Amino acid sequence: MATKKMAKKTRKPNAAFMKPLQPDDALAQVVGERPLPRTEITKRLWAYIKKEGLQDKKNRRNINADDALRPIFNGKKQVSMFEMTKLVAQHVS
């Protein structure tokens, strides 16, 4: 019985995620004004949410909006983390 060695493939980042995107004014209040890759925008958004304690205490999948996040969340007081990603996509170009 011969054993085959599998070549270890290194994972290449998806070019679409690494392309810098310009946040609009509402999103720039939270993540900064410079163009950033989508991954970095998400990372900074989560850092803000954790710093401000905006993750819902009972259902950790929900994010409570403060005054800075409400315009990004289309005026909603609370969104799920999955809905948040969709809403943030509307604020980058």
Rosetta constraint file for C-alpha pairs under 8 A:
AtomPair CA 13 CA 17 HARMONIC 7.48 0.50
AtomPair CA 13 CA 18 HARMONIC 7.24 0.50
AtomPair CA 14 CA 18 HARMONIC 6.59 0.50
AtomPair CA 15 CA 19 HARMONIC 6.20 0.50
AtomPair CA 17 CA 37 HARMONIC 6.10 0.50
AtomPair CA 17 CA 38 HARMONIC 5.39 0.50
AtomPair CA 17 CA 39 HARMONIC 6.29 0.50
AtomPair CA 18 CA 37 HARMONIC 4.82 0.50
AtomPair CA 18 CA 38 HARMONIC 6.59 0.50
AtomPair CA 18 CA 39 HARMONIC 7.13 0.50
AtomPair CA 19 CA 36 HARMONIC 7.59 0.50
AtomPair CA 19 CA 37 HARMONIC 5.24 0.50
AtomPair CA 19 CA 38 HARMONIC 7.30 0.50
AtomPair CA 20 CA 35 HARMONIC 5.17 0.50
AtomPair CA 20 CA 36 HARMONIC 4.40 0.50
AtomPair CA 20 CA 37 HARMONIC 4.17 0.50
AtomPair CA 20 CA 38 HARMONIC 7.02 0.50
AtomPair CA 21 CA 35 HARMONIC 4.91 0.50
AtomPair CA 21 CA 36 HARMONIC 5.26 0.50
AtomPair CA 21 CA 37 HARMONIC 5.82 0.50
AtomPair CA 21 CA 38 HARMONIC 6.80 0.50
AtomPair CA 21 CA 92 HARMONIC 5.89 0.50
AtomPair CA 21 CA 93 HARMONIC 5.56 0.50
AtomPair CA 22 CA 33 HARMONIC 7.40 0.50
AtomPair CA 22 CA 34 HARMONIC 6.65 0.50
AtomPair CA 22 CA 35 HARMONIC 4.29 0.50
AtomPair CA 22 CA 36 HARMONIC 6.64 0.50
AtomPair CA 22 CA 92 HARMONIC 5.41 0.50
AtomPair CA 22 CA 93 HARMONIC 5.28 0.50
AtomPair CA 23 CA 27 HARMONIC 5.58 0.50
AtomPair CA 23 CA 28 HARMONIC 5.51 0.50
AtomPair CA 23 CA 31 HARMONIC 7.98 0.50
AtomPair CA 23 CA 32 HARMONIC 7.81 0.50
AtomPair CA 23 CA 33 HARMONIC 6.46 0.50
AtomPair CA 23 CA 34 HARMONIC 7.51 0.50
AtomPair CA 23 CA 35 HARMONIC 6.57 0.50
AtomPair CA 23 CA 36 HARMONIC 7.86 0.50
AtomPair CA 23 CA 91 HARMONIC 5.94 0.50
AtomPair CA 23 CA 92 HARMONIC 4.50 0.50
AtomPair CA 23 CA 93 HARMONIC 6.66 0.50
AtomPair CA 24 CA 28 HARMONIC 5.92 0.50
AtomPair CA 24 CA 33 HARMONIC 7.91 0.50
AtomPair CA 24 CA 91 HARMONIC 5.45 0.50
AtomPair CA 24 CA 92 HARMONIC 5.92 0.50
AtomPair CA 24 CA 93 HARMONIC 7.64 0.50
AtomPair CA 25 CA 29 HARMONIC 6.52 0.50
AtomPair CA 25 CA 33 HARMONIC 7.70 0.50
AtomPair CA 26 CA 30 HARMONIC 7.62 0.50
AtomPair CA 26 CA 68 HARMONIC 7.42 0.50
AtomPair CA 26 CA 69 HARMONIC 7.92 0.50
AtomPair CA 26 CA 71 HARMONIC 6.27 0.50
AtomPair CA 26 CA 72 HARMONIC 6.20 0.50
AtomPair CA 26 CA 91 HARMONIC 7.54 0.50
AtomPair CA 27 CA 31 HARMONIC 6.27 0.50
AtomPair CA 27 CA 32 HARMONIC 7.59 0.50
AtomPair CA 27 CA 69 HARMONIC 7.88 0.50
AtomPair CA 27 CA 72 HARMONIC 6.36 0.50
AtomPair CA 27 CA 88 HARMONIC 7.71 0.50
AtomPair CA 27 CA 91 HARMONIC 6.39 0.50
AtomPair CA 27 CA 92 HARMONIC 7.98 0.50
AtomPair CA 28 CA 32 HARMONIC 4.46 0.50
AtomPair CA 28 CA 33 HARMONIC 4.82 0.50
AtomPair CA 29 CA 33 HARMONIC 7.65 0.50
AtomPair CA 29 CA 68 HARMONIC 6.77 0.50
AtomPair CA 30 CA 44 HARMONIC 7.75 0.50
AtomPair CA 30 CA 45 HARMONIC 6.75 0.50
AtomPair CA 30 CA 48 HARMONIC 7.05 0.50
AtomPair CA 30 CA 68 HARMONIC 6.88 0.50
AtomPair CA 30 CA 69 HARMONIC 7.71 0.50
AtomPair CA 31 CA 41 HARMONIC 6.33 0.50
AtomPair CA 31 CA 44 HARMONIC 5.67 0.50
AtomPair CA 31 CA 45 HARMONIC 6.29 0.50
AtomPair CA 36 CA 40 HARMONIC 6.13 0.50
AtomPair CA 36 CA 41 HARMONIC 6.25 0.50
AtomPair CA 37 CA 41 HARMONIC 6.40 0.50
AtomPair CA 38 CA 42 HARMONIC 6.34 0.50
AtomPair CA 39 CA 43 HARMONIC 6.22 0.50
AtomPair CA 40 CA 44 HARMONIC 6.10 0.50
AtomPair CA 41 CA 45 HARMONIC 6.08 0.50
AtomPair CA 42 CA 46 HARMONIC 6.19 0.50
AtomPair CA 42 CA 85 HARMONIC 7.90 0.50
AtomPair CA 43 CA 47 HARMONIC 6.23 0.50
AtomPair CA 44 CA 48 HARMONIC 6.22 0.50
AtomPair CA 45 CA 49 HARMONIC 6.25 0.50
AtomPair CA 46 CA 50 HARMONIC 6.09 0.50
AtomPair CA 47 CA 51 HARMONIC 6.01 0.50
AtomPair CA 48 CA 52 HARMONIC 6.07 0.50
AtomPair CA 49 CA 53 HARMONIC 5.93 0.50
AtomPair CA 49 CA 54 HARMONIC 5.11 0.50
AtomPair CA 49 CA 55 HARMONIC 6.51 0.50
AtomPair CA 49 CA 63 HARMONIC 7.68 0.50
AtomPair CA 50 CA 54 HARMONIC 6.39 0.50
AtomPair CA 50 CA 55 HARMONIC 6.84 0.50
AtomPair CA 54 CA 63 HARMONIC 5.75 0.50
AtomPair CA 54 CA 64 HARMONIC 5.08 0.50
AtomPair CA 54 CA 65 HARMONIC 6.82 0.50
AtomPair CA 54 CA 66 HARMONIC 7.60 0.50
AtomPair CA 55 CA 60 HARMONIC 5.83 0.50
AtomPair CA 55 CA 61 HARMONIC 7.39 0.50
AtomPair CA 55 CA 62 HARMONIC 6.10 0.50
AtomPair CA 55 CA 63 HARMONIC 4.65 0.50
AtomPair CA 55 CA 64 HARMONIC 6.06 0.50
AtomPair CA 56 CA 60 HARMONIC 5.15 0.50
AtomPair CA 56 CA 61 HARMONIC 7.24 0.50
AtomPair CA 56 CA 62 HARMONIC 5.45 0.50
AtomPair CA 56 CA 63 HARMONIC 5.72 0.50
AtomPair CA 56 CA 64 HARMONIC 6.17 0.50
AtomPair CA 61 CA 80 HARMONIC 5.59 0.50
AtomPair CA 61 CA 81 HARMONIC 5.62 0.50
AtomPair CA 62 CA 78 HARMONIC 6.55 0.50
AtomPair CA 62 CA 79 HARMONIC 5.55 0.50
AtomPair CA 62 CA 80 HARMONIC 4.22 0.50
AtomPair CA 62 CA 81 HARMONIC 5.83 0.50
AtomPair CA 63 CA 78 HARMONIC 5.52 0.50
AtomPair CA 63 CA 79 HARMONIC 5.43 0.50
AtomPair CA 63 CA 80 HARMONIC 5.97 0.50
AtomPair CA 63 CA 81 HARMONIC 6.49 0.50
AtomPair CA 64 CA 77 HARMONIC 5.95 0.50
AtomPair CA 64 CA 78 HARMONIC 4.50 0.50
AtomPair CA 64 CA 79 HARMONIC 6.82 0.50
AtomPair CA 65 CA 69 HARMONIC 5.13 0.50
AtomPair CA 65 CA 70 HARMONIC 5.28 0.50
AtomPair CA 65 CA 73 HARMONIC 7.44 0.50
AtomPair CA 65 CA 76 HARMONIC 7.20 0.50
AtomPair CA 65 CA 77 HARMONIC 5.12 0.50
AtomPair CA 65 CA 78 HARMONIC 5.66 0.50
AtomPair CA 65 CA 79 HARMONIC 7.81 0.50
AtomPair CA 66 CA 70 HARMONIC 5.96 0.50
AtomPair CA 66 CA 77 HARMONIC 7.69 0.50
AtomPair CA 67 CA 71 HARMONIC 7.66 0.50
AtomPair CA 68 CA 72 HARMONIC 7.75 0.50
AtomPair CA 69 CA 73 HARMONIC 6.17 0.50
AtomPair CA 70 CA 74 HARMONIC 6.27 0.50
AtomPair CA 70 CA 75 HARMONIC 4.82 0.50
AtomPair CA 70 CA 76 HARMONIC 6.11 0.50
AtomPair CA 70 CA 77 HARMONIC 6.65 0.50
AtomPair CA 71 CA 75 HARMONIC 5.46 0.50
AtomPair CA 72 CA 87 HARMONIC 6.72 0.50
AtomPair CA 72 CA 88 HARMONIC 6.46 0.50
AtomPair CA 72 CA 91 HARMONIC 7.12 0.50
AtomPair CA 73 CA 77 HARMONIC 7.81 0.50
AtomPair CA 73 CA 78 HARMONIC 7.97 0.50
AtomPair CA 73 CA 79 HARMONIC 7.26 0.50
AtomPair CA 73 CA 84 HARMONIC 6.98 0.50
AtomPair CA 73 CA 87 HARMONIC 6.09 0.50
AtomPair CA 73 CA 88 HARMONIC 7.65 0.50
AtomPair CA 74 CA 87 HARMONIC 7.69 0.50
AtomPair CA 79 CA 83 HARMONIC 6.09 0.50
AtomPair CA 79 CA 84 HARMONIC 6.18 0.50
AtomPair CA 80 CA 84 HARMONIC 6.11 0.50
AtomPair CA 81 CA 85 HARMONIC 6.64 0.50
AtomPair CA 82 CA 86 HARMONIC 6.92 0.50
AtomPair CA 83 CA 87 HARMONIC 6.27 0.50
AtomPair CA 84 CA 88 HARMONIC 6.05 0.50
AtomPair CA 85 CA 89 HARMONIC 6.39 0.50
AtomPair CA 86 CA 90 HARMONIC 7.13 0.50
AtomPair CA 87 CA 91 HARMONIC 7.31 0.50
AtomPair CA 88 CA 92 HARMONIC 7.14 0.50
